[in-house]
Amino acid sequence: MTGKAASEATGPEETASESACVPITEPSGEVAAPESKEEEQAQEPPEPQDPASQAPAPIAPTAAKPAPPSEDVPSAPLLLTVEDVSSSSVTVSWEPPERLGRLGLQGYVVEICREGASEWVPVNARPLMVTQQTLRNLALGDKFFLRVAAVSSAGAGPPAVLDQPVHIQEIIEPPKIRVPRHLRQTYIRQVGESVNLQIPFQGKPKPQASWIHNGHALDSKRVNIRSGDQDSILFIRSAQRSDSGRYELTVRLEGLEAKAAIDILVIEKPGPPSSIRLLDVWGCNAALEWTPPQDTGNTELLGYTVQKADKKTGQWFTVLERYHPTTCTISHLIVGNSYYFRVFSENLCGLSDSATSTKELAHIQKEDIAAKPKGFIERDFSEAPSFTQPLADHTSTPGYSTQLFCSVRASPKPKIIWMKNKMDLRGDPKYRALSEQGVCTLEIRKPSPFDSGVYTCKAINVLGEASVDCRLEVKASATH
């Protein structure tokens, strides 16, 4: 739209002759709506009409003076169109006429005829050289017809009339909610942090916004809501785990509504494992087992951190990080030393504040030289292979070497064979197999997703054989 509002409005104290002049408009194309126009009616008396014929569209009054020659006045403007209608204004536009007249075009005059009336009232007091005008300061409920005529010095040409009346009414824009991108997934906060969500929405006139939490009304003591014309803000000063759940925003307007759901998760550090037990000690190895924590911190665990401490120094060293199983074998312990072990839980907030520690020490015994007394009857300790610690399913990250562990007992010493998907791995430089004091280790150097599969450890001696297997999955770690 072009132009600006009229600079003056017609006052109620003006005489009938003055009211016919209508408010003065600037050549900007914006004008104020006229009031009654008795003098305009006196100058151009309307033709008698049947009241029933006024309903479809009023008829313009016939000019009292003789019409000028058709070649002196312009023809009717073309393509008269309503560009925009608001609750207090209307904008119309048109194209210049095909014939401008011999005396040249002075401008255009816009006239309106209110529904139920019979006279056409000019909107602009003098012709304006514009092809678009905005009528402002209109009242809700106004309904009128509109026409435009081109004017030359010889007079006004035939008008172009809108086919339908213009109705000034409240413009309703259906409500719509715009959820920010970062809130389209679960919104995670830690206990004690604030929650401040600003959700924009649209709608005219101002829609009504309301919130619910898990299908129930909000706790006004904990959650503050402030809604304006274009957004609604949900604020929690210090989030607690009970604030987790689904929050639903509903925006209503004139029987229409829009809804949006936002999932909030409030988390904290997990508790330590519930218990821990030293399963076995052999050679330079110790096997541990623990149970998951009772409280995971309202989110899933990322794994466990296992640490060891020599009784002599009391210093703790991390052995495993983000380890998912609840059993493990710790190797390469020093002969003659005694060890304590402890385990932390871990989630998105970090490690648990405390750990669960073993109460008993793991003593790594030295091999004593025992004298064989005279008359000692040697017993047969031969036995078929049996695994005292099976393989555990494992997940590894591409490019980082990983190891598989198990322990076996047998006499005589068994032959150890490693297989992947039942295929023998001997001779493959990518794999290195070790067997020391009953602990069997398979190192996989810089694995790729193609190294995923079922791995089997088989122990064979003259008395028999045994095997254990596990599944290895090599995949990129999830981004948190």
C-alpha positions in Angstrom: 0.0 0.0 0.0 1.1 3.6 -0.6 0.3 6.8 1.1 -0.6 7.9 4.7 -3.7 8.7 6.7 -5.7 11.9 6.1 -4.5 14.9 8.0 -8.0 16.1 9.1 -11.4 14.5 9.9 -14.8 16.2 9.4 -16.1 17.6 12.7 -19.8 17.3 13.8 -20.2 21.1 13.9 -19.8 21.6 10.1 -22.7 22.7 8.1 -24.4 20.6 5.5 -22.6 22.4 2.7 -19.3 21.9 4.4 -19.9 18.2 5.1 -20.2 17.6 1.4 -16.6 18.6 1.0 -15.4 15.5 3.1 -12.1 15.4 4.9 -9.1 16.9 3.1 -6.8 14.1 1.9 -3.2 14.4 0.9 -2.0 13.1 -2.4 -0.5 10.1 -0.6 -3.6 8.0 -1.3 -4.8 7.5 2.3 -8.0 9.1 3.4 -10.4 9.0 6.4 -14.0 7.7 6.0 -16.6 10.4 5.3 -19.7 11.1 7.3 -23.1 12.4 6.0 -23.1 14.4 2.8 -26.4 16.4 2.5 -25.0 19.0 0.1 -23.6 16.4 -2.2 -27.0 14.9 -2.3 -28.5 18.4 -3.0 -26.1 18.9 -5.9 -26.8 15.5 -7.4 -30.3 14.3 -6.5 -30.7 10.5 -6.6 -33.2 8.9 -8.9 -36.2 7.4 -7.2 -35.6 3.8 -6.3 -37.6 0.9 -5.0 -36.3 0.0 -1.5 -36.0 -3.7 -2.5 -33.7 -2.7 -5.4 -31.2 -1.1 -3.0 -30.1 -4.4 -1.4 -27.9 -5.8 -4.2 -26.1 -2.4 -4.9 -27.1 1.3 -4.8 -27.4 3.1 -8.1 -25.3 6.3 -8.7 -27.4 9.5 -9.0 -27.8 10.9 -12.5 -26.1 14.2 -13.2 -28.4 17.2 -13.4 -26.3 19.1 -16.0 -25.8 17.9 -19.5 -22.9 15.4 -19.9 -19.8 16.8 -21.7 -18.9 15.3 -25.1 -17.5 11.8 -24.6 -14.2 12.7 -26.3 -13.6 15.5 -23.7 -13.9 13.2 -20.5 -11.9 10.1 -19.7 -13.4 6.6 -19.9 -13.9 4.5 -16.8 -10.8 3.4 -14.8 -9.9 -0.3 -15.3 -9.4 -3.2 -12.9 -10.9 -1.6 -9.7 -9.8 -4.1 -7.0 -9.9 -4.3 -3.2 -6.3 -4.8 -2.2 -6.7 -5.2 1.6 -9.4 -5.0 4.3 -8.6 -4.6 8.0 -10.7 -4.0 11.1 -10.5 -0.2 10.5 -9.4 0.4 6.9 -9.7 -0.7 3.2 -7.3 -0.2 0.4 -8.4 -0.2 -3.3 -6.4 0.1 -6.5 -7.2 0.6 -10.2 -5.6 1.0 -13.5 -5.8 4.3 -15.7 -8.6 4.4 -18.2 -8.1 3.5 -21.9 -9.1 7.0 -23.0 -7.8 10.0 -21.0 -9.9 12.7 -22.9 -8.7 15.5 -25.1 -8.3 17.9 -22.3 -6.0 15.6 -20.2 -6.4 13.8 -16.9 -6.6 15.8 -13.6 -6.9 12.8 -11.3 -9.4 10.4 -9.8 -12.3 10.8 -7.3 -13.3 7.9 -5.0 -16.9 7.8 -3.8 -18.7 5.5 -1.4 -22.4 4.7 -0.8 -23.2 3.1 2.6 -25.6 0.1 2.6 -29.1 1.3 2.9 -28.3 4.8 1.6 -29.0 6.2 -1.9 -26.4 8.9 -2.3 -22.8 8.6 -3.4 -20.4 10.6 -1.1 -17.0 11.6 -2.5 -14.1 10.6 -0.3 -11.5 13.1 -1.6 -12.4 16.7 -2.0 -10.3 17.2 -5.1 -9.1 14.7 -7.7 -5.9 12.9 -6.8 -3.4 11.7 -9.3 -3.0 8.2 -7.6 -4.2 4.7 -8.6 -4.4 3.4 -5.0 -6.1 4.8 -1.9 -6.6 3.7 1.7 -9.7 4.7 3.6 -8.9 4.8 7.3 -10.8 5.3 10.6 -13.6 3.0 9.6 -15.8 1.4 12.2 -16.4 -2.3 12.7 -19.5 -3.4 10.9 -19.4 -0.7 8.2 -20.7 -1.9 4.9 -20.6 0.2 1.7 -20.2 0.2 -2.0 -17.3 2.0 -3.7 -16.6 3.5 -7.1 -13.8 5.5 -8.8 -14.2 8.0 -11.7 -11.4 9.7 -13.7 -11.7 13.5 -13.9 -10.6 16.0 -16.6 -11.3 19.7 -16.8 -14.4 18.9 -18.8 -15.8 16.8 -15.9 -15.8 13.3 -14.5 -16.1 10.3 -16.8 -18.1 7.2 -16.1 -17.2 5.5 -12.8 -15.8 2.0 -12.2 -17.9 0.3 -9.5 -17.0 -2.6 -7.2 -19.2 -5.6 -7.8 -19.5 -6.5 -4.1 -19.8 -4.2 -1.1 -16.9 -3.7 1.3 -17.5 -5.1 4.8 -15.3 -3.8 7.7 -15.1 -6.6 10.2 -12.6 -8.1 12.6 -9.9 -10.1 10.8 -9.3 -13.4 12.5 -5.9 -15.0 12.0 -6.0 -18.7 13.1 -3.7 -19.5 16.0 -0.3 -21.1 15.2 2.5 -22.2 17.5 6.1 -22.0 16.5 8.2 -24.4 18.6 11.9 -23.5 18.6 14.2 -26.2 17.1 16.0 -27.0 20.3 12.7 -27.8 22.0 11.5 -30.3 19.4 13.6 -33.0 21.2 13.6 -33.7 24.9 14.8 -30.7 26.9 17.3 -31.8 29.5 18.2 -29.9 32.7 20.0 -30.8 35.9 18.4 -30.6 39.3 18.7 -27.0 40.6 19.0 -25.4 37.2 16.3 -23.0 35.9 13.9 -23.7 33.1 13.0 -20.7 30.9 11.1 -21.6 27.8 9.8 -18.9 25.4 7.3 -20.3 22.9 6.2 -17.9 20.1 2.7 -18.1 18.6 0.6 -16.2 16.1 -3.1 -15.2 16.0 -5.4 -12.2 15.7 -7.0 -10.9 17.8 -5.0 -11.9 20.8 -5.4 -15.6 21.5 -5.7 -17.2 24.9 -2.7 -19.4 26.0 -2.9 -22.2 28.6 -0.5 -24.9 29.8 -0.9 -28.4 31.4 1.7 -30.8 32.8 1.2 -34.5 32.1 -2.4 -33.8 31.4 -3.0 -31.9 34.7 -3.0 -28.3 35.7 0.4 -26.7 36.5 1.6 -26.3 40.1 1.5 -22.5 40.4 3.9 -22.6 43.4 6.7 -24.0 41.2 5.9 -23.0 37.6 5.3 -19.4 36.5 3.6 -18.6 33.2 3.5 -15.3 31.4 1.7 -15.0 28.1 1.7 -11.9 25.8 0.3 -11.2 22.4 2.9 -13.2 20.5 4.5 -15.7 23.0 4.1 -17.6 26.2 7.0 -18.1 28.7 7.2 -21.0 31.1 9.7 -20.5 34.0 10.9 -22.8 36.8 13.4 -21.1 39.1 14.9 -24.4 40.5 14.0 -27.5 38.6 13.4 -30.8 40.5 13.0 -34.3 39.1 9.2 -34.1 39.7 9.2 -31.3 37.1 10.0 -33.9 34.4 7.3 -34.8 31.9 5.3 -33.5 29.0 4.2 -29.8 29.0 1.4 -29.0 26.5 0.7 -25.4 25.3 -2.8 -24.7 23.9 -3.6 -21.4 22.1 -7.3 -20.8 21.5 -9.0 -18.1 19.4 -12.7 -18.0 18.3 -13.3 -21.7 18.5 -9.9 -22.5 16.9 -6.9 -23.9 18.7 -3.3 -25.0 18.2 -1.3 -27.3 20.5 2.4 -28.0 21.0 4.0 -30.5 23.4 7.5 -30.1 25.0 9.2 -32.9 26.9 11.4 -31.9 29.8 13.7 -34.2 31.7 15.3 -33.1 34.9 18.3 -35.3 35.9 21.0 -35.6 38.5 24.0 -37.8 39.3 23.3 -41.5 39.9 23.8 -43.4 43.1 26.7 -45.9 43.4 26.3 -49.6 42.6 24.2 -51.3 45.2 26.9 -54.0 46.1 30.2 -55.4 44.9 31.8 -58.8 45.4 35.3 -60.2 44.8 34.6 -63.4 42.9 38.0 -65.0 42.4 41.7 -64.3 42.5 44.2 -66.3 40.5 47.6 -65.6 39.1 47.8 -61.9 38.6 44.1 -61.5 38.0 41.0 -60.7 40.1 37.3 -61.1 39.0 34.7 -58.6 40.3 30.9 -58.5 40.2 28.5 -55.7 41.2 24.8 -54.8 41.0 23.4 -51.6 39.4 22.5 -48.6 41.5 19.0 -48.2 42.9 18.9 -44.6 41.6 20.1 -43.9 38.1 19.5 -40.1 38.4 16.3 -40.2 36.3 18.2 -41.1 33.1 20.0 -44.1 31.6 23.5 -45.0 32.7 26.5 -44.4 30.5 28.4 -47.2 32.2 30.7 -47.8 35.2 34.2 -46.7 36.2 36.3 -49.4 37.9 39.4 -48.4 40.0 42.0 -50.3 41.9 44.3 -49.3 44.9 47.4 -51.0 46.2 47.1 -51.5 50.0 50.6 -50.2 50.4 50.1 -46.8 48.7 46.3 -46.3 49.0 46.3 -44.5 45.6 43.4 -45.2 43.3 44.0 -45.8 39.6 41.2 -46.1 36.9 41.2 -49.5 35.2 37.9 -49.3 33.1 35.8 -46.3 32.0 32.2 -46.3 30.8 32.2 -50.1 31.1 28.7 -51.5 30.6 28.7 -55.1 32.0 28.5 -55.7 35.8 31.3 -58.2 35.9 35.0 -57.7 34.9 38.4 -59.3 35.2 41.3 -57.0 36.3 44.6 -58.3 35.1 48.3 -57.4 35.3 48.3 -57.1 39.1 51.6 -57.2 40.9 52.7 -60.5 42.6 53.0 -60.1 46.3 50.7 -57.0 46.6 47.1 -56.8 47.9 44.4 -54.7 46.2 41.1 -53.0 47.0 38.6 -52.3 44.2 35.8 -49.8 43.8 33.2 -49.0 41.2 31.4 -45.6 40.3 28.2 -45.2 38.3 28.0 -42.6 35.5 25.3 -40.8 33.6 25.0 -37.5 31.6 25.6 -35.5 34.9 28.9 -37.4 35.6 30.2 -40.0 38.1 28.3 -40.8 41.2 29.4 -38.8 44.3 30.6 -42.0 46.0 31.7 -45.5 45.0 31.0 -49.0 46.2 34.3 -50.6 47.4 35.3 -54.3 48.1 35.6 -55.1 51.8 38.1 -58.0 51.3 41.5 -57.7 49.8 42.7 -59.5 46.7 46.1 -61.0 47.6 48.3 -61.8 44.6 50.3 -64.8 46.0 53.9 -65.6 45.2 54.6 -69.1 43.9 56.2 -71.0 46.7 58.6 -73.9 46.2 57.1 -76.8 48.1 59.4 -79.6 49.2 58.1 -83.0 48.2 58.1 -85.2 51.4 59.3 -88.7 51.2 56.6 -91.2 50.5 54.3 -88.6 49.0 51.7 -90.1 46.7 51.2 -88.0 43.7 47.6 -87.4 42.8 46.3 -87.1 39.3 45.0 -83.5 38.9 44.3 -83.9 35.3 41.0 -82.4 34.2 39.2 -81.4 31.0 39.1 -77.7 30.1 36.4 -75.6 31.8 36.0 -71.8 31.8 35.8 -70.1 35.1 35.1 -66.7 33.6 33.2 -66.6 30.3 33.5 -64.0 27.6 31.2 -60.9 27.9 29.4 -59.2 25.1 31.3 -56.0 24.3 30.8 -52.8 22.3 33.8 -51.0 20.9 34.5 -47.7 19.0 36.0 -47.9 15.5 39.7 -47.2 15.4 40.3 -48.0 19.1 41.9 -51.3 19.9 39.8 -53.6 22.2 40.4 -56.8 24.1 38.3 -59.8 25.0 39.0 -61.7 28.2 38.1 -65.1 29.7 39.7 -67.5 32.1 40.0 -71.3 31.8 41.3 -74.1 34.0 42.6 -77.4 32.7 45.4 -79.9 33.2 47.4 -80.5 31.1 47.6 -77.0 29.8 45.1 -76.6 27.0 45.5 -75.4 23.5 43.6 -72.1 23.0 41.9 -71.4 19.6 40.1 -68.1 18.9 37.4 -68.0 16.2 35.2 -65.3 14.7 31.9 -66.5 13.3 33.4 -70.0 13.5 36.4 -69.1 11.4 39.9 -69.7 12.9 41.8 -66.4 13.5 45.3 -67.9 13.7 47.7 -66.2 11.3 45.6 -63.0 11.0 47.9 -60.1 11.9 44.9 -58.0 13.0 44.4 -60.2 16.0 46.9 -61.1 18.9 46.0 -64.0 21.2 47.6 -64.3 24.6 47.2 -67.0 27.3 48.9 -66.5 30.6 48.1 -68.4 33.9 44.7 -69.4 32.7 43.7 -65.9 31.4 43.0 -65.9 27.7 43.1 -62.5 25.9 42.3 -61.6 22.3 43.4 -58.2 21.2 41.7 -56.7 18.1 43.8 -53.9 16.7 41.9 -50.8 15.5 38.6 -52.6 14.8 36.1 -51.5 12.2 32.4 -52.2 11.9 33.4 -55.3 9.8 35.0 -56.8 12.9 31.6 -57.1 14.6 30.4 -60.6 15.1 30.4 -63.6 17.4 33.9 -64.5 18.9 34.6 -67.9 20.3 37.4 -69.1 22.6 38.0 -72.9 22.5 40.3 -74.7 25.0 41.4 -78.3 24.0 43.5 -80.9 25.8 43.7 -84.7 25.8 40.8 -85.0 28.2 38.3 -82.9 26.2 37.4 -79.4 25.1 35.3 -76.4 26.1 34.3 -73.1 24.5 32.7 -69.8 25.3 31.6 -67.1 23.0 30.4 -63.5 23.0 29.2 -60.8 20.6 31.3 -57.9 19.7 29.7 -54.8 18.2 31.9 -52.1 16.7 29.9 -48.8 16.2 30.4 -45.1 16.7 29.5 -43.9 20.2 26.3 -41.9 20.5 26.7 -38.1 20.8 25.1 -36.6 23.9 
